[in-house]
Each structure stands twice: as C-alpha cells, then as structure tokens.
Amino acid sequence: MRKLLFTAVALGALAIPSSAWGQTVVGPVLAYHDQGWINSLGVGGFVSIPLTQTNVNLSIRPEVVVYFPDQADYWEANVDLIYRFPVSSSAAIAPFVLGGLNFANGGGSTDLGINLGGGIQFPSASVRPVVGAKVELEGGDDLVLFGAIGFPIG
C-alpha cells in the first residue's frame, strides 16, 4: 500500500504544469470512513493542483487513502474538483465544496462512485489545514470525515 500511495502522489506531482508549482499543495490526509464493515480510520496523501487558467477558485485534488478495518484490506483513490468560495485575503477560513470520482477497493470488490461534500480551509502562508466531510454515492458508500495538512510547494 505504501508503494501505491507514493506512486499516486509522485504521478500527481509530475503532472503539475510548471506555472502552477507556486500554488500547488501536497500533504497527508487522516480520514474516518463510516460504512458498515469498514468503519475505521485511514491515512493517505493528496496533491491539490490549482486550475487558475480556468478559474482562480478551482482546483483538482487527487488522493489515496488506506483504511484499516478488522475484516479486510480497503483503500480508496479519489479525484475531486474543489471550488473555494471567494473570501477576503485576510479571512481566517475559506469554505469549499467538492465533487468527484471515487474508486474503492476492498473486501473482495472494486467499485466506482461519486463524491459530494465540502469543508473549510484555514489559509496561511506556510501550512494549509483542511477539515471536511463527503458522501460517497456508490463506490465506498456513506460518510467520510477528513482532515488534511497541506504544504505549498514551489
């Protein structure tokens, strides 16, 4: 699983256009998945790539999270489009909504689904903590609570 996580983050970083490096954010994710047999904590990583040429408030965020249920191995790969609501540069919080694809693998099955959710980012110059929740329709199903710490690169 570590190799899979490292590969996903490395490929995401290589796909970043050079003009976006200053605003790209990478970091760890801690998640809690609230679905029947999974019902467990997970850890992973993400890369948030700004889509400034399309809209300054949009970014794409691939992530991989490995969960640790008692019954089987389980992991998810997600690619979400994130819209951050415009706020003043001095605002302490920045709310966002997300929607995207969920690829869930575990318990002998592989599923594809849709993510819908939102959260709050706490912007700062050196670290960007994020908390949020999303509902997975099909795929992993149910509710996922997550927190992440983003580190701008470039």
Backbone as CSV, one residue per row, in Angstrom:
resi,resn,N_x,N_y,N_z,CA_x,CA_y,CA_z,C_x,C_y,C_z
1,MET,0.810,-1.198,0.000,0.000,0.000,0.000,0.853,1.262,0.000
2,ARG,1.995,1.215,0.695,2.862,2.404,0.717,3.361,2.735,-0.678
3,LYS,3.693,1.692,-1.449,4.159,1.918,-2.819,3.067,2.562,-3.662
4,LEU,1.829,2.093,-3.490,0.702,2.658,-4.225,0.509,4.125,-3.872
5,LEU,0.544,4.452,-2.597,0.381,5.830,-2.145,1.488,6.711,-2.694
6,PHE,2.736,6.260,-2.582,3.868,7.036,-3.074,3.753,7.247,-4.583
7,THR,3.393,6.193,-5.322,3.265,6.294,-6.772,2.191,7.293,-7.171
8,ALA,1.034,7.251,-6.486,-0.055,8.176,-6.809,0.353,9.624,-6.575
9,VAL,1.002,9.896,-5.456,1.431,11.266,-5.156,2.521,11.710,-6.126
10,ALA,3.463,10.821,-6.441,4.543,11.164,-7.371,3.999,11.456,-8.767
11,LEU,3.071,10.631,-9.253,2.480,10.874,-10.564,1.692,12.175,-10.594
12,GLY,0.978,12.463,-9.520,0.256,13.727,-9.434,1.204,14.910,-9.494
13,ALA,2.330,14.807,-8.798,3.311,15.896,-8.798,3.934,16.086,-10.173
14,LEU,4.183,14.996,-10.890,4.769,15.100,-12.221,3.800,15.707,-13.232
15,ALA,2.509,15.551,-12.984,1.502,16.062,-13.913,1.221,17.551,-13.730
16,ILE,1.826,18.172,-12.740,1.556,19.580,-12.439,2.244,20.471,-13.458
17,PRO,1.496,21.365,-14.099,2.142,22.296,-15.013,3.103,23.211,-14.268
18,SER,4.203,23.579,-14.911,5.229,24.363,-14.222,4.704,25.709,-13.726
19,SER,3.714,26.301,-14.403,3.183,27.586,-13.955,2.373,27.469,-12.670
20,ALA,1.982,26.253,-12.283,1.148,26.073,-11.095,1.949,25.692,-9.855
21,TRP,3.250,25.460,-9.978,4.037,24.965,-8.846,3.944,25.851,-7.622
22,GLY,3.858,27.158,-7.775,3.822,28.050,-6.626,2.571,27.908,-5.779
23,GLN,1.493,27.399,-6.335,0.241,27.293,-5.611,-0.154,25.848,-5.331
24,THR,0.594,24.917,-5.817,0.281,23.511,-5.603,0.523,23.155,-4.143
25,VAL,-0.345,22.310,-3.601,-0.272,21.936,-2.192,-0.243,20.407,-2.099
26,VAL,0.639,19.865,-1.270,0.702,18.422,-1.024,0.671,18.179,0.477
27,GLY,0.233,16.984,0.867,0.252,16.696,2.286,-0.457,15.412,2.663
28,PRO,-0.430,15.104,3.953,-1.085,13.904,4.470,-2.569,14.136,4.732
29,VAL,-3.325,13.032,4.721,-4.764,13.041,4.992,-5.055,12.031,6.090
30,LEU,-5.908,12.401,7.020,-6.439,11.477,8.023,-7.948,11.453,7.803
31,ALA,-8.526,10.246,7.675,-9.952,10.141,7.366,-10.625,9.098,8.246
32,TYR,-11.930,9.281,8.434,-12.744,8.288,9.134,-13.884,7.899,8.213
33,HIS,-13.967,6.623,7.882,-14.983,6.107,6.960,-16.081,5.434,7.764
34,ASP,-17.302,5.902,7.598,-18.430,5.401,8.382,-19.327,4.512,7.526
35,GLN,-18.824,3.334,7.195,-19.621,2.380,6.432,-19.504,1.007,7.054
36,GLY,-20.617,0.433,7.427,-20.713,-0.929,7.935,-19.420,-1.602,8.336
37,TRP,-18.910,-2.473,7.497,-17.737,-3.277,7.850,-16.438,-2.477,7.821
38,ILE,-16.398,-1.340,7.127,-15.159,-0.546,7.078,-15.009,0.217,8.386
39,ASN,-15.894,1.138,8.649,-15.987,1.843,9.933,-14.633,2.004,10.630
40,SER,-13.691,2.683,9.972,-12.346,2.767,10.533,-11.608,4.025,10.085
41,LEU,-10.449,4.237,10.694,-9.573,5.341,10.322,-8.746,4.962,9.104
42,GLY,-8.358,5.978,8.366,-7.481,5.777,7.227,-6.459,6.889,7.145
43,VAL,-5.344,6.599,6.496,-4.303,7.597,6.265,-3.935,7.584,4.791
44,GLY,-3.487,8.724,4.319,-3.113,8.799,2.916,-2.428,10.104,2.593
45,GLY,-2.463,10.444,1.328,-1.829,11.665,0.872,-2.605,12.282,-0.274
46,PHE,-2.374,13.565,-0.514,-3.074,14.279,-1.581,-2.160,15.269,-2.267
47,VAL,-2.562,15.675,-3.452,-1.938,16.767,-4.201,-3.081,17.655,-4.661
48,SER,-3.040,18.942,-4.348,-4.071,19.881,-4.789,-3.460,20.773,-5.872
49,ILE,-4.007,20.670,-7.075,-3.459,21.373,-8.235,-4.429,22.475,-8.648
50,PRO,-4.009,23.735,-8.595,-4.910,24.836,-8.958,-5.200,24.853,-10.458
51,LEU,-6.407,25.237,-10.795,-6.801,25.385,-12.198,-6.973,26.868,-12.493
52,THR,-5.924,27.639,-12.231,-6.002,29.099,-12.312,-6.319,29.602,-13.712
53,GLN,-5.992,28.843,-14.754,-6.312,29.297,-16.107,-7.804,29.184,-16.387
54,THR,-8.511,28.328,-15.642,-9.949,28.163,-15.793,-10.699,29.095,-14.855
55,ASN,-10.354,29.026,-13.558,-11.000,29.832,-12.529,-10.082,29.820,-11.308
56,VAL,-9.786,30.977,-10.750,-8.852,31.046,-9.619,-9.353,30.307,-8.387
57,ASN,-10.638,30.002,-8.323,-11.200,29.315,-7.154,-11.310,27.806,-7.334
58,LEU,-10.881,27.286,-8.489,-10.976,25.855,-8.761,-9.642,25.153,-8.599
59,SER,-9.700,23.917,-8.107,-8.516,23.064,-8.082,-8.967,21.623,-8.242
60,ILE,-8.034,20.791,-8.635,-8.286,19.366,-8.729,-7.428,18.689,-7.673
61,ARG,-8.013,17.700,-6.986,-7.315,17.102,-5.845,-7.359,15.576,-5.907
62,PRO,-6.324,14.956,-6.477,-6.231,13.501,-6.386,-5.720,13.105,-4.993
63,GLU,-6.228,11.990,-4.476,-5.773,11.489,-3.183,-5.928,9.983,-3.128
64,VAL,-5.133,9.361,-2.279,-5.241,7.933,-1.980,-5.296,7.802,-0.468
65,VAL,-6.269,7.006,0.028,-6.405,6.778,1.467,-6.514,5.273,1.706
66,VAL,-5.703,4.778,2.627,-5.735,3.370,3.022,-6.415,3.297,4.383
67,TYR,-7.459,2.460,4.478,-8.203,2.283,5.726,-7.785,0.976,6.393
68,PHE,-8.080,0.868,7.678,-7.637,-0.286,8.453,-8.801,-0.978,9.169
69,PRO,-9.772,-1.513,8.391,-10.859,-2.258,9.036,-10.345,-3.612,9.536
70,ASP,-11.092,-4.220,10.449,-10.688,-5.506,11.009,-10.793,-6.645,10.003
71,GLN,-11.729,-6.562,9.069,-12.067,-7.718,8.254,-11.284,-7.882,6.961
72,ALA,-10.793,-6.814,6.342,-10.123,-6.944,5.052,-9.333,-5.676,4.750
73,ASP,-8.454,-5.764,3.769,-7.754,-4.580,3.293,-8.737,-3.711,2.523
74,TYR,-8.606,-2.386,2.661,-9.510,-1.474,1.969,-8.788,-0.171,1.683
75,TRP,-8.881,0.304,0.441,-8.306,1.594,0.085,-9.191,2.287,-0.944
76,GLU,-9.031,3.601,-1.015,-9.777,4.401,-1.965,-8.853,5.385,-2.666
77,ALA,-9.112,5.570,-3.952,-8.467,6.624,-4.729,-9.568,7.573,-5.166
78,ASN,-9.368,8.860,-4.942,-10.367,9.873,-5.268,-9.740,10.959,-6.131
79,VAL,-10.528,11.500,-7.022,-10.137,12.698,-7.764,-11.313,13.653,-7.659
80,ASP,-11.118,14.736,-6.925,-12.198,15.689,-6.669,-11.894,17.046,-7.296
81,LEU,-12.932,17.684,-7.804,-12.863,19.068,-8.245,-13.349,19.909,-7.074
82,ILE,-12.543,20.888,-6.675,-12.860,21.699,-5.496,-13.091,23.147,-5.923
83,TYR,-14.199,23.716,-5.427,-14.482,25.133,-5.631,-14.414,25.826,-4.280
84,ARG,-13.478,26.767,-4.149,-13.348,27.562,-2.927,-14.143,28.850,-3.109
85,PHE,-15.035,29.111,-2.162,-15.823,30.339,-2.239,-14.915,31.541,-2.055
86,PRO,-15.121,32.598,-2.833,-14.284,33.793,-2.708,-14.433,34.417,-1.315
87,VAL,-13.318,34.689,-0.675,-13.286,35.372,0.618,-12.168,36.401,0.568
88,SER,-12.169,37.324,1.511,-11.107,38.331,1.537,-9.778,37.666,1.874
89,SER,-8.702,38.289,1.481,-7.373,37.717,1.720,-7.039,37.633,3.207
90,SER,-7.745,38.392,4.038,-7.479,38.349,5.479,-8.418,37.392,6.228
91,ALA,-9.296,36.694,5.506,-10.251,35.787,6.150,-9.528,34.628,6.829
92,ALA,-10.022,34.240,7.985,-9.408,33.145,8.743,-9.828,31.776,8.227
93,ILE,-10.971,31.716,7.514,-11.432,30.451,6.951,-11.866,30.650,5.505
94,ALA,-11.783,29.574,4.739,-12.214,29.599,3.346,-13.053,28.355,3.078
95,PRO,-14.386,28.486,3.003,-15.235,27.322,2.757,-15.104,26.832,1.310
96,PHE,-15.345,25.531,1.116,-15.286,24.955,-0.222,-16.319,23.842,-0.377
97,VAL,-16.648,23.545,-1.622,-17.466,22.386,-1.967,-16.648,21.512,-2.901
98,LEU,-16.987,20.227,-2.926,-16.247,19.318,-3.800,-17.182,18.315,-4.450
99,GLY,-16.761,17.834,-5.583,-17.448,16.765,-6.293,-16.419,16.019,-7.098
100,GLY,-16.561,14.710,-7.191,-15.565,13.968,-7.946,-15.841,12.489,-8.020
101,LEU,-14.814,11.753,-8.403,-14.898,10.309,-8.575,-14.227,9.583,-7.427
102,ASN,-14.801,8.436,-7.077,-14.288,7.592,-6.004,-14.070,6.190,-6.566
103,PHE,-12.868,5.664,-6.372,-12.542,4.292,-6.740,-12.234,3.562,-5.449
104,ALA,-13.092,2.608,-5.072,-12.960,1.894,-3.804,-12.583,0.437,-4.067
105,ASN,-11.602,-0.066,-3.300,-11.139,-1.436,-3.480,-10.965,-2.096,-2.127
106,GLY,-11.710,-3.171,-1.888,-11.555,-3.909,-0.643,-12.676,-4.879,-0.412
107,GLY,-12.445,-5.817,0.484,-13.472,-6.793,0.809,-13.877,-7.645,-0.373
108,GLY,-12.955,-7.845,-1.322,-13.248,-8.679,-2.477,-13.983,-7.983,-3.603
109,SER,-14.158,-6.666,-3.519,-14.850,-5.967,-4.602,-14.150,-4.656,-4.942
110,THR,-14.440,-4.194,-6.138,-13.937,-2.912,-6.619,-15.139,-2.131,-7.137
111,ASP,-15.283,-0.883,-6.681,-16.450,-0.086,-7.060,-16.027,1.312,-7.493
112,LEU,-16.828,1.890,-8.374,-16.634,3.265,-8.815,-17.842,4.070,-8.368
113,GLY,-17.609,5.259,-7.803,-18.702,6.075,-7.306,-18.431,7.552,-7.456
114,ILE,-19.289,8.347,-6.828,-19.230,9.806,-6.907,-19.092,10.386,-5.498
115,ASN,-18.242,11.389,-5.341,-18.071,12.116,-4.079,-18.820,13.443,-4.157
116,LEU,-19.521,13.806,-3.085,-20.134,15.126,-2.936,-19.893,15.583,-1.507
117,GLY,-19.372,16.802,-1.335,-19.114,17.253,0.024,-18.609,18.672,0.092
118,GLY,-17.970,18.973,1.210,-17.443,20.310,1.416,-16.662,20.390,2.698
119,GLY,-16.175,21.581,2.985,-15.396,21.761,4.197,-14.876,23.172,4.331
120,ILE,-13.862,23.291,5.153,-13.259,24.592,5.451,-11.744,24.461,5.385
121,GLN,-11.121,25.409,4.716,-9.668,25.506,4.701,-9.277,26.683,5.585
122,PHE,-8.183,26.519,6.309,-7.656,27.579,7.167,-6.383,28.101,6.507
123,PRO,-6.516,29.095,5.626,-5.363,29.534,4.844,-4.295,30.231,5.684
124,SER,-3.064,29.941,5.350,-1.914,30.652,5.902,-0.801,30.550,4.874
125,ALA,0.287,31.200,5.114,1.371,31.228,4.136,2.134,29.907,4.050
126,SER,2.339,29.238,5.182,3.211,28.069,5.166,2.492,26.727,5.289
127,VAL,1.325,26.698,5.922,0.586,25.456,6.127,-0.888,25.722,5.862
128,ARG,-1.572,24.753,5.258,-2.991,24.940,4.944,-3.822,23.769,5.484
129,PRO,-4.219,23.836,6.753,-5.080,22.783,7.305,-6.469,22.823,6.663
130,VAL,-7.070,21.644,6.538,-8.386,21.490,5.929,-9.181,20.478,6.749
131,VAL,-10.465,20.737,6.964,-11.383,19.750,7.542,-12.618,19.712,6.657
132,GLY,-13.234,18.529,6.571,-14.410,18.432,5.736,-15.119,17.112,5.873
133,ALA,-16.168,16.975,5.087,-16.964,15.754,5.049,-17.443,15.555,3.618
134,LYS,-17.582,14.292,3.251,-18.141,13.994,1.934,-18.974,12.729,2.010
135,VAL,-19.936,12.672,1.120,-20.776,11.496,0.978,-20.333,10.805,-0.300
136,GLU,-20.118,9.504,-0.200,-19.757,8.721,-1.371,-21.008,7.998,-1.859
137,LEU,-21.390,8.285,-3.087,-22.548,7.636,-3.696,-22.026,6.488,-4.553
138,GLU,-22.518,5.282,-4.295,-21.975,4.060,-4.881,-20.553,3.911,-4.355
139,GLY,-19.607,3.409,-5.126,-18.212,3.283,-4.682,-18.097,2.878,-3.232
140,GLY,-17.471,3.725,-2.410,-17.275,3.427,-0.998,-18.527,3.579,-0.161
141,ASP,-19.545,4.262,-0.663,-20.808,4.492,0.044,-20.610,5.168,1.396
142,ASP,-21.618,5.872,1.827,-21.707,6.502,3.143,-20.845,7.737,3.336
143,LEU,-20.580,8.062,4.603,-19.955,9.320,5.000,-18.468,9.151,5.299
144,VAL,-17.671,10.126,4.854,-16.246,10.171,5.179,-15.949,11.546,5.775
145,LEU,-15.380,11.564,6.974,-14.888,12.788,7.596,-13.389,12.827,7.376
146,PHE,-12.836,13.994,7.046,-11.407,14.042,6.761,-10.773,15.330,7.263
147,GLY,-9.500,15.230,7.491,-8.671,16.370,7.841,-7.349,16.206,7.108
148,ALA,-6.766,17.310,6.708,-5.501,17.261,5.979,-4.669,18.473,6.344
149,ILE,-3.387,18.333,6.165,-2.470,19.456,6.336,-1.717,19.607,5.026
150,GLY,-1.947,20.736,4.372,-1.317,20.988,3.079,-0.096,21.877,3.209
151,PHE,0.917,21.544,2.417,2.143,22.320,2.390,2.359,22.821,0.964
152,PRO,2.296,24.149,0.755,2.545,24.689,-0.590,3.952,24.328,-1.051
153,ILE,4.078,23.973,-2.322,5.397,23.661,-2.881,5.701,24.602,-4.033
154,GLY,6.946,24.751,-4.331,7.354,25.569,-5.458,7.950,26.881,-5.057
